[in-house]
Amino acid sequence: MPPALTLTSRGVFGHVDGYAEGVGIPYNPVKAKQWLTDAGYPNGQGIAPITLWFNTSTGHQEIAEYIRDSWYNTLGVSVTLQSLDWGDYLNQLENDDFQVWRLGWCADYNDAYNFLHDALDLRSRYGNWANTAYDDLLSQAIQEQDPNTRKDLYKQAEEILVENDAVMIPIYYYTSRVAVKPYLERTFPTLGAFDIATWRIVPDAVDDWIKHPSNPVLVPGNV
């Protein structure tokens, strides 16, 4: 999974490459320690207990454990882990009972508005974060017809979200591994839906495949 500095996923219109464009807060333990010291918590001393919540899943457990260990080993900040099944987890979020919690998001359509607005429209319930400048940028972006101007508006919104206010810590972008036979030419849509109408079997590549004794015989349903 590629690491993330911004919310909008790669390949989606309006995505900002945080590493290339200097948006977000990259890994920097020296600066993180200095920020803790400036806030009055040198080496994590005196900071209030932190509980990181996640919905029950082996993968989420591993990520939570990594975050817990990293914060303690690097910053001296102790973190307790707690998990709940999905339904109970959402109920707790609605009650605003969590300090730090994780959620994921998969695109519904190919535009950053789906991440920066739709995914975060729950903020009135989850986290109680609000920023008028952020909302104004998205209101402009959804009406803007020029794609370059709209991208810039999304970039400014990302800067507020993950850098200036830093209300979330992007971890990684979801990806999928797909095995493809060498004789198949196909597309790989960003949003994940397969468009089989665009796929093509290359006859010469099929001939090469058949000639190789270790490859299985091609039959209908085994393409």
C-alpha positions as CSV (number, residue, x, y, z in Angstrom):
1,M,0.0,0.0,0.0
2,P,1.5,3.4,-1.0
3,P,1.9,5.8,1.9
4,A,-0.4,8.9,1.9
5,L,0.0,12.5,2.9
6,T,-3.4,13.7,1.5
7,L,-6.9,12.3,1.7
8,T,-8.0,12.0,-2.0
9,S,-6.7,8.8,-3.5
10,R,-4.3,8.5,-6.4
11,G,-5.9,8.4,-9.8
12,V,-8.9,10.4,-8.7
13,F,-9.4,13.8,-10.3
14,G,-8.1,16.5,-7.9
15,H,-5.6,14.1,-6.1
16,V,-2.7,16.0,-4.6
17,D,0.7,14.2,-4.5
18,G,1.7,15.5,-1.1
19,Y,5.3,14.4,-1.4
20,A,5.8,16.1,-4.8
21,E,3.8,19.2,-4.0
22,G,4.7,19.7,-0.4
23,V,1.2,19.3,1.0
24,G,0.7,17.4,4.3
25,I,3.0,16.5,7.1
26,P,5.7,14.0,6.1
27,Y,7.5,11.7,8.5
28,N,9.9,13.8,10.6
29,P,10.5,12.5,14.2
30,V,12.8,15.4,15.0
31,K,10.1,17.9,14.2
32,A,7.5,15.8,15.9
33,K,9.5,15.8,19.1
34,Q,10.0,19.5,18.9
35,W,6.3,20.1,18.5
36,L,5.6,18.0,21.6
37,T,8.2,20.0,23.6
38,D,6.8,23.3,22.4
39,A,3.3,22.1,23.5
40,G,4.7,21.3,27.0
41,Y,5.2,17.5,26.7
42,P,8.9,16.9,26.2
43,N,9.5,13.2,25.3
44,G,5.7,12.7,25.7
45,Q,5.9,13.4,29.4
46,G,2.6,14.7,31.0
47,I,0.5,14.0,27.9
48,A,-3.0,12.7,28.7
49,P,-3.7,9.0,28.1
50,I,-4.5,8.3,24.5
51,T,-6.8,5.5,23.2
52,L,-6.8,4.6,19.5
53,W,-10.0,2.9,18.4
54,F,-10.6,0.8,15.3
55,N,-13.2,-1.5,14.0
56,T,-12.3,-5.2,14.5
57,S,-10.2,-6.6,11.8
58,T,-6.8,-8.4,11.6
59,G,-5.5,-5.8,9.2
60,H,-6.7,-2.9,11.3
61,Q,-5.2,-4.5,14.4
62,E,-1.8,-4.7,12.8
63,I,-1.9,-1.1,11.7
64,A,-3.1,0.1,15.1
65,E,-0.3,-1.9,16.8
66,Y,2.3,-0.3,14.5
67,I,1.0,3.2,15.3
68,R,1.0,2.4,19.0
69,D,4.6,1.1,18.9
70,S,5.8,3.9,16.7
71,W,4.4,6.7,18.8
72,Y,5.9,5.1,22.0
73,N,9.3,4.2,20.6
74,T,9.8,7.4,18.7
75,L,8.0,10.0,20.8
76,G,7.5,8.4,24.2
77,V,3.7,8.7,23.8
78,S,1.8,5.8,25.3
79,V,-1.3,4.6,23.4
80,T,-4.0,2.0,24.4
81,L,-5.8,0.1,21.7
82,Q,-9.5,-0.7,21.7
83,S,-11.7,-2.3,19.0
84,L,-15.4,-2.8,18.4
85,D,-17.4,-4.6,15.8
86,W,-18.5,-2.4,12.9
87,G,-22.1,-1.6,14.1
88,D,-21.0,-0.8,17.7
89,Y,-18.1,1.2,16.3
90,L,-20.4,3.5,14.3
91,N,-22.6,3.9,17.3
92,Q,-19.7,5.0,19.4
93,L,-18.6,7.4,16.7
94,E,-22.0,9.0,16.6
95,N,-21.8,9.5,20.3
96,D,-18.4,11.2,19.9
97,D,-16.8,8.9,22.4
98,F,-13.4,8.4,20.7
99,Q,-10.2,10.4,21.0
100,V,-8.4,8.9,18.0
101,W,-10.1,6.6,15.6
102,R,-9.6,5.1,12.1
103,L,-11.9,5.0,9.0
104,G,-11.4,4.2,5.4
105,W,-13.0,5.5,2.2
106,C,-13.4,4.2,-1.3
107,A,-14.4,6.5,-4.2
108,D,-18.0,6.6,-5.4
109,Y,-17.1,8.8,-8.4
110,N,-13.9,10.2,-10.0
111,D,-13.6,13.6,-8.3
112,A,-11.9,14.8,-5.1
113,Y,-15.2,16.3,-3.9
114,N,-16.2,12.7,-3.1
115,F,-13.4,12.5,-0.5
116,L,-13.1,16.1,0.7
117,H,-16.8,16.7,1.0
118,D,-18.8,13.5,0.9
119,A,-16.5,11.5,3.2
120,L,-16.2,14.3,5.6
121,D,-19.8,15.5,5.6
122,L,-20.0,13.3,8.7
123,R,-17.7,15.7,10.6
124,S,-20.7,17.3,12.4
125,R,-21.1,13.9,14.1
126,Y,-17.7,12.4,13.9
127,G,-15.1,14.6,15.5
128,N,-17.0,17.9,15.5
129,W,-14.4,19.6,13.2
130,A,-15.6,22.5,11.1
131,N,-13.7,25.1,9.1
132,T,-15.5,27.9,7.1
133,A,-12.6,28.5,4.7
134,Y,-12.5,24.8,3.9
135,D,-16.2,24.7,3.2
136,D,-16.0,27.8,1.0
137,L,-13.2,26.2,-1.1
138,L,-15.3,23.1,-1.7
139,S,-18.4,25.2,-2.6
140,Q,-16.3,27.0,-5.2
141,A,-14.8,23.8,-6.5
142,I,-18.1,22.0,-7.1
143,Q,-19.2,24.9,-9.3
144,E,-15.9,25.6,-11.1
145,Q,-15.8,24.5,-14.7
146,D,-12.1,25.0,-15.4
147,P,-10.4,21.8,-14.3
148,N,-7.1,23.4,-13.4
149,T,-8.8,26.0,-11.2
150,R,-10.8,23.3,-9.6
151,K,-7.7,21.2,-8.9
152,D,-6.1,24.2,-7.2
153,L,-9.2,24.7,-5.0
154,Y,-9.0,21.0,-4.0
155,K,-5.3,21.5,-3.2
156,Q,-6.0,24.4,-0.9
157,A,-8.7,22.4,0.9
158,E,-6.2,19.5,1.4
159,E,-3.7,21.9,2.9
160,I,-6.3,22.9,5.5
161,L,-7.4,19.4,6.2
162,V,-4.0,17.6,6.5
163,E,-1.6,20.4,7.3
164,N,-2.9,23.6,8.7
165,D,-5.7,22.1,10.9
166,A,-4.2,18.6,10.7
167,V,-7.4,17.0,11.8
168,M,-6.5,13.7,10.3
169,I,-3.4,11.6,9.5
170,P,-3.6,9.9,6.1
171,I,-1.9,6.5,6.3
172,Y,-2.0,4.8,2.9
173,Y,-4.0,4.5,-0.3
174,Y,-5.9,1.3,-1.0
175,T,-4.5,-0.7,-3.9
176,S,-5.3,-4.2,-5.4
177,R,-3.0,-6.8,-6.9
178,V,-4.3,-8.4,-10.1
179,A,-2.7,-11.2,-12.0
180,V,-3.1,-10.9,-15.8
181,K,-2.2,-13.5,-18.4
182,P,0.4,-12.2,-20.9
183,Y,-1.9,-12.5,-23.9
184,L,-4.6,-10.2,-22.4
185,E,-4.6,-6.5,-22.9
186,R,-6.9,-4.8,-20.5
187,T,-7.5,-1.5,-18.6
188,F,-7.2,-0.9,-14.9
189,P,-9.8,1.6,-13.9
190,T,-8.9,3.7,-10.8
191,L,-12.2,3.1,-9.1
192,G,-11.9,-0.6,-9.4
193,A,-14.9,-1.6,-11.6
194,F,-13.8,-3.9,-14.5
195,D,-14.8,-2.8,-18.0
196,I,-14.5,-6.1,-19.9
197,A,-15.6,-4.4,-23.1
198,T,-12.2,-2.8,-23.3
199,W,-10.2,-6.0,-22.9
200,R,-8.5,-7.7,-25.9
201,I,-6.9,-11.1,-26.4
202,V,-3.7,-10.8,-28.5
203,P,-3.6,-13.7,-31.0
204,D,0.2,-13.8,-31.4
205,A,0.6,-13.8,-27.6
206,V,-1.9,-16.7,-27.3
207,D,0.1,-18.7,-29.9
208,D,3.3,-18.1,-27.8
209,W,1.4,-19.2,-24.7
210,I,0.2,-22.4,-26.3
211,K,3.6,-23.3,-27.5
212,H,5.1,-23.3,-24.0
213,P,4.7,-26.8,-22.6
214,S,4.3,-25.7,-19.0
215,N,1.3,-23.6,-19.7
216,P,-2.3,-25.0,-19.3
217,V,-4.4,-25.6,-22.4
218,L,-6.7,-22.7,-23.2
219,V,-10.4,-23.7,-22.9
220,P,-13.6,-21.6,-22.6
221,G,-13.7,-20.2,-19.1
222,N,-10.0,-20.5,-18.6
223,V,-9.0,-17.3,-20.4
